[in-house]
């Protein structure tokens, strides 16, 4: 399967109650996806594959869904997502610092 060039997906304001999971979509193929916007939907949770599988995903916005950030931290796959996000932030800190 060729790599997917999509970097940003915005699914906000769609009244989504679920995202594809299992055999419906292989999130690992979204190898350049770095931002996923899910604001203003009806999602009760995020599937593990959404959080864990896209190798470049470092930004998820999911405001105004039935879960909050505290609950999101408990979702299966959050640790993998958070590790990528922290690595990106650490890289930005390293590149943004000045010596002098």
C-alpha positions, 0 to 999 in steps of 0.5 A: 500500500502506498504511503498516504500524504494526508497531514491534517484531517478535520472532522469537526462539527459532524455529529460523529458518534464513532470513528472507524476501527478494526478492519474498517481502517488501518490507521498505520497507513496514515503515516504523515497524519500529524493533526486530527481535529474532532471538535464538536462531535458525539464521540464517547471515546477514541479507538486505540488505533486512532491514538496508537497507530498513526506514526506522525500523529502529535496533535488531537483536538477533541473539544466538545465531545462527551469525554474530557482530557482526564478521561482521554488520558485513560483511553487505551493507546493514549500512552503511545500518542502522548510519547509522540507528542512529548517527543515533538515538544522536546524536539521543538524545545531543543531547536528553539533554544539559543546559546549565548 
